[in-house]
Amino acid sequence: MASNDYDNLDSIPLAPPVQNYQHLALKVDPSMLEGSKFVFEGDESKKRSLGEIMFFSIGTSYITGLTTGGLWGLVEHYRTFDGTSAVLKRNHLLNSITKRGTFLGNSLGVVALLYTASSGLIGKFARDGKDDIVNDIAGGMATGAIYKCTKGRQVIPFIIAGAFAGFMCNVIGSTINEGVSHAPQIAKEAMQDTVRILTGKD
């Protein structure tokens, strides 16, 4: 009887071959692996340009202000409108939303422009390219001073508020980059850096 292609089926092993690589489902913190946060070597040293930061910050602030102001105008419409005409109601609604929306959106956009420009320029020219909490606090103070520069001595509370806002922006930005679980440690380190700077130990 002639042999065929199926005569040697019994000699073929059914077990899978031995794998020479580790299983991917390892319980290892990705942050402990070299290069896990970046695609290419050297990416960790790259930073966004001032223009990119300003574009993102201004756009986000404007949209946030526009949305929040629109909701503010909507609530104001239902609280103040007492007419019965459908045409007047529609006009009053649109006027309230556009009035509050554009006001808050433009205001936040201008504040974001002043803050990102001042903090970026301070870090680039006054501090030789350093990027730390000093730039954020100084940028916040400059923003408060410029935004209310026509108020005379009344500008001081805005400078203080700007410094606090810059501190919070630094903490929030670091929390977004590192993760919410690191928020307490980030806030603690930011406070320590601020105290160190104020005491002249920088």
C-alpha positions as a LaTeX table, in Angstrom:
\begin{tabular}{lrrr}
\hline
Residue & $x$ (\AA) & $y$ (\AA) & $z$ (\AA) \\
\hline
Met1 & 0.00 & 0.00 & 0.00 \\
Ala2 & 1.46 & 3.34 & $-1.01$ \\
Ser3 & 2.14 & 5.92 & 1.67 \\
Asn4 & 0.42 & 9.30 & 1.64 \\
Asp5 & 0.85 & 12.69 & 3.28 \\
Tyr6 & $-1.18$ & 11.71 & 6.34 \\
Asp7 & 0.92 & 8.75 & 7.50 \\
Asn8 & 3.17 & 10.89 & 9.75 \\
Leu9 & 0.42 & 12.68 & 11.69 \\
Asp10 & 1.22 & 10.72 & 14.87 \\
Ser11 & 4.76 & 12.10 & 14.91 \\
Ile12 & 3.66 & 15.74 & 14.91 \\
Pro13 & 3.64 & 17.16 & 18.50 \\
Leu14 & 0.35 & 18.74 & 19.51 \\
Ala15 & 1.78 & 20.77 & 22.41 \\
Pro16 & 2.65 & 24.41 & 21.62 \\
Pro17 & 6.33 & 25.23 & 21.27 \\
Val18 & 8.24 & 26.62 & 24.21 \\
Gln19 & 8.03 & 30.42 & 24.33 \\
Asn20 & 11.28 & 32.30 & 24.81 \\
Tyr21 & 9.64 & 35.58 & 25.80 \\
Gln22 & 7.90 & 36.79 & 28.92 \\
His23 & 4.15 & 37.18 & 29.13 \\
Leu24 & 3.01 & 40.76 & 28.61 \\
Ala25 & 0.55 & 40.72 & 31.51 \\
Leu26 & 3.16 & 41.42 & 34.17 \\
Lys27 & 2.38 & 43.25 & 37.37 \\
Val28 & 5.03 & 45.91 & 36.83 \\
Asp29 & 4.58 & 49.64 & 37.28 \\
Pro30 & 5.07 & 51.12 & 33.78 \\
Ser31 & 6.75 & 54.17 & 35.31 \\
Met32 & 9.61 & 51.90 & 36.44 \\
Leu33 & 10.36 & 50.83 & 32.87 \\
Glu34 & 12.87 & 52.96 & 30.98 \\
Gly35 & 11.26 & 54.90 & 28.17 \\
Ser36 & 7.74 & 53.84 & 29.09 \\
Lys37 & 6.42 & 57.41 & 29.05 \\
Phe38 & 7.96 & 58.42 & 25.74 \\
Val39 & 7.90 & 56.99 & 22.24 \\
Phe40 & 11.39 & 57.96 & 21.12 \\
Glu41 & 14.67 & 58.37 & 22.95 \\
Gly42 & 15.24 & 61.98 & 23.94 \\
Asp43 & 11.56 & 62.90 & 24.04 \\
Glu44 & 11.76 & 63.47 & 27.79 \\
Ser45 & 13.94 & 66.54 & 27.16 \\
Lys46 & 11.54 & 68.08 & 24.66 \\
Lys47 & 9.11 & 70.77 & 25.81 \\
Arg48 & 6.22 & 72.54 & 24.24 \\
Ser49 & 7.01 & 75.93 & 22.80 \\
Leu50 & 5.57 & 79.11 & 24.26 \\
Gly51 & 3.31 & 79.48 & 21.24 \\
Glu52 & 1.84 & 76.00 & 21.73 \\
Ile53 & 1.22 & 76.64 & 25.42 \\
Met54 & $-0.44$ & 79.99 & 24.71 \\
Phe55 & $-2.59$ & 78.53 & 21.91 \\
Phe56 & $-3.90$ & 75.73 & 24.13 \\
Ser57 & $-4.38$ & 77.87 & 27.26 \\
Ile58 & $-6.13$ & 80.77 & 25.54 \\
Gly59 & $-8.42$ & 78.51 & 23.52 \\
Thr60 & $-9.37$ & 76.40 & 26.54 \\
Ser61 & $-10.00$ & 79.46 & 28.70 \\
Tyr62 & $-12.11$ & 81.16 & 26.04 \\
Ile63 & $-14.28$ & 78.11 & 25.42 \\
Thr64 & $-14.69$ & 77.53 & 29.16 \\
Gly65 & $-15.68$ & 81.15 & 29.73 \\
Leu66 & $-18.03$ & 81.11 & 26.75 \\
Thr67 & $-19.81$ & 77.98 & 28.02 \\
Thr68 & $-19.97$ & 79.12 & 31.64 \\
Gly69 & $-21.13$ & 82.59 & 30.67 \\
Gly70 & $-23.81$ & 81.10 & 28.43 \\
Leu71 & $-25.16$ & 79.06 & 31.34 \\
Trp72 & $-24.99$ & 82.18 & 33.51 \\
Gly73 & $-27.04$ & 84.09 & 30.92 \\
Leu74 & $-29.54$ & 81.24 & 30.68 \\
Val75 & $-30.14$ & 81.29 & 34.43 \\
Glu76 & $-30.32$ & 85.08 & 34.41 \\
His77 & $-32.94$ & 84.94 & 31.65 \\
Tyr78 & $-35.29$ & 82.69 & 33.61 \\
Arg79 & $-34.82$ & 84.81 & 36.74 \\
Thr80 & $-35.46$ & 88.20 & 35.16 \\
Phe81 & $-37.82$ & 87.68 & 32.22 \\
Asp82 & $-41.46$ & 88.26 & 33.13 \\
Gly83 & $-43.05$ & 88.78 & 29.70 \\
Thr84 & $-45.40$ & 86.53 & 27.82 \\
Ser85 & $-44.52$ & 87.19 & 24.18 \\
Ala86 & $-42.63$ & 84.33 & 22.51 \\
Val87 & $-40.64$ & 86.76 & 20.36 \\
Leu88 & $-39.57$ & 88.84 & 23.34 \\
Lys89 & $-38.72$ & 85.69 & 25.28 \\
Arg90 & $-36.49$ & 84.40 & 22.48 \\
Asn91 & $-34.74$ & 87.74 & 22.05 \\
His92 & $-34.21$ & 88.14 & 25.77 \\
Leu93 & $-32.77$ & 84.62 & 25.98 \\
Leu94 & $-30.32$ & 85.19 & 23.13 \\
Asn95 & $-29.28$ & 88.59 & 24.50 \\
Ser96 & $-28.63$ & 87.18 & 27.96 \\
Ile97 & $-26.58$ & 84.25 & 26.70 \\
Thr98 & $-24.48$ & 86.25 & 24.25 \\
Lys99 & $-23.94$ & 89.09 & 26.72 \\
Arg100 & $-22.65$ & 86.93 & 29.58 \\
Gly101 & $-20.96$ & 84.34 & 27.35 \\
Thr102 & $-18.84$ & 86.76 & 25.37 \\
Phe103 & $-17.99$ & 88.81 & 28.46 \\
Leu104 & $-16.72$ & 85.85 & 30.46 \\
Gly105 & $-15.06$ & 84.18 & 27.46 \\
Asn106 & $-13.17$ & 87.32 & 26.46 \\
Ser107 & $-12.16$ & 88.02 & 30.06 \\
Leu108 & $-10.75$ & 84.54 & 30.64 \\
Gly109 & $-9.05$ & 84.61 & 27.24 \\
Val110 & $-7.27$ & 87.88 & 28.06 \\
Val111 & $-6.23$ & 86.59 & 31.49 \\
Ala112 & $-4.87$ & 83.39 & 29.92 \\
Leu113 & $-2.97$ & 85.46 & 27.34 \\
Leu114 & $-1.37$ & 87.64 & 30.00 \\
Tyr115 & $-0.55$ & 84.70 & 32.28 \\
Thr116 & 1.00 & 82.39 & 29.69 \\
Ala117 & 2.95 & 85.21 & 28.05 \\
Ser118 & 4.29 & 86.66 & 31.31 \\
Ser119 & 5.19 & 83.31 & 32.91 \\
Gly120 & 6.82 & 82.08 & 29.70 \\
Leu121 & 8.82 & 85.25 & 29.14 \\
Ile122 & 9.93 & 85.38 & 32.77 \\
Gly123 & 11.22 & 81.83 & 32.59 \\
Lys124 & 12.92 & 82.33 & 29.24 \\
Phe125 & 14.62 & 85.69 & 29.74 \\
Ala126 & 14.70 & 86.47 & 33.47 \\
Arg127 & 15.54 & 82.98 & 34.72 \\
Asp128 & 17.66 & 81.53 & 31.88 \\
Gly129 & 15.12 & 78.98 & 30.73 \\
Lys130 & 14.19 & 77.53 & 34.11 \\
Asp131 & 10.72 & 76.01 & 34.31 \\
Asp132 & 9.43 & 75.80 & 37.86 \\
Ile133 & 6.86 & 77.23 & 40.22 \\
Val134 & 8.63 & 80.61 & 40.35 \\
Asn135 & 7.56 & 81.33 & 36.78 \\
Asp136 & 3.92 & 80.50 & 37.55 \\
Ile137 & 3.75 & 82.63 & 40.70 \\
Ala138 & 5.57 & 85.56 & 39.09 \\
Gly139 & 3.41 & 85.23 & 35.97 \\
Gly140 & 0.27 & 85.28 & 38.11 \\
Met141 & 1.43 & 88.39 & 39.94 \\
Ala142 & 2.26 & 90.12 & 36.65 \\
Thr143 & $-1.14$ & 89.15 & 35.26 \\
Gly144 & $-2.97$ & 90.62 & 38.25 \\
Ala145 & $-0.91$ & 93.80 & 38.07 \\
Ile146 & $-1.42$ & 94.33 & 34.33 \\
Tyr147 & $-5.10$ & 93.36 & 34.28 \\
Lys148 & $-6.00$ & 95.91 & 36.97 \\
Cys149 & $-3.19$ & 98.41 & 36.45 \\
Thr150 & $-5.64$ & 101.34 & 36.32 \\
Lys151 & $-6.89$ & 100.71 & 39.88 \\
Gly152 & $-3.92$ & 102.30 & 41.63 \\
Arg153 & $-3.32$ & 100.86 & 45.09 \\
Gln154 & $-6.37$ & 98.65 & 44.69 \\
Val155 & $-4.28$ & 96.46 & 42.40 \\
Ile156 & $-2.49$ & 94.85 & 45.38 \\
Pro157 & $-5.27$ & 92.31 & 46.12 \\
Phe158 & $-5.22$ & 91.30 & 42.45 \\
Ile159 & $-1.46$ & 90.76 & 42.59 \\
Ile160 & $-1.89$ & 88.50 & 45.64 \\
Ala161 & $-4.75$ & 86.66 & 43.97 \\
Gly162 & $-2.62$ & 86.24 & 40.84 \\
Ala163 & 0.21 & 84.72 & 42.88 \\
Phe164 & $-2.21$ & 82.21 & 44.43 \\
Ala165 & $-3.71$ & 81.45 & 41.01 \\
Gly166 & $-0.24$ & 80.84 & 39.59 \\
Phe167 & 0.52 & 78.46 & 42.46 \\
Met168 & $-2.71$ & 76.55 & 41.80 \\
Cys169 & $-2.02$ & 76.41 & 38.06 \\
Asn170 & 1.35 & 74.83 & 38.77 \\
Val171 & $-0.20$ & 72.23 & 41.10 \\
Ile172 & $-3.05$ & 71.42 & 38.71 \\
Gly173 & $-0.74$ & 71.17 & 35.71 \\
Ser174 & 1.67 & 68.86 & 37.55 \\
Thr175 & $-1.25$ & 66.74 & 38.76 \\
Ile176 & $-2.54$ & 66.33 & 35.20 \\
Asn177 & 0.92 & 65.26 & 34.01 \\
Glu178 & 1.74 & 62.92 & 36.88 \\
Gly179 & $-1.71$ & 61.60 & 37.78 \\
Val180 & $-4.34$ & 62.36 & 40.41 \\
Ser181 & $-2.81$ & 59.88 & 42.84 \\
His182 & 0.28 & 62.11 & 43.10 \\
Ala183 & $-1.73$ & 65.25 & 43.90 \\
Pro184 & $-0.97$ & 65.37 & 47.68 \\
Gln185 & 2.76 & 64.94 & 47.10 \\
Ile186 & 2.77 & 67.51 & 44.31 \\
Ala187 & 0.96 & 70.07 & 46.49 \\
Lys188 & 3.38 & 69.41 & 49.34 \\
Glu189 & 6.45 & 69.85 & 47.13 \\
Ala190 & 5.00 & 73.01 & 45.57 \\
Met191 & 4.40 & 74.48 & 49.03 \\
Gln192 & 7.94 & 73.61 & 50.10 \\
Asp193 & 9.38 & 75.20 & 46.97 \\
Thr194 & 7.33 & 78.34 & 47.57 \\
Val195 & 8.52 & 78.64 & 51.18 \\
Arg196 & 12.10 & 78.05 & 50.07 \\
Ile197 & 11.84 & 80.80 & 47.47 \\
Leu198 & 10.23 & 83.27 & 49.85 \\
Thr199 & 12.97 & 82.67 & 52.43 \\
Gly200 & 15.65 & 83.34 & 49.83 \\
Lys201 & 17.04 & 79.80 & 49.67 \\
Asp202 & 16.46 & 79.39 & 45.96 \\
\hline
\end{tabular}
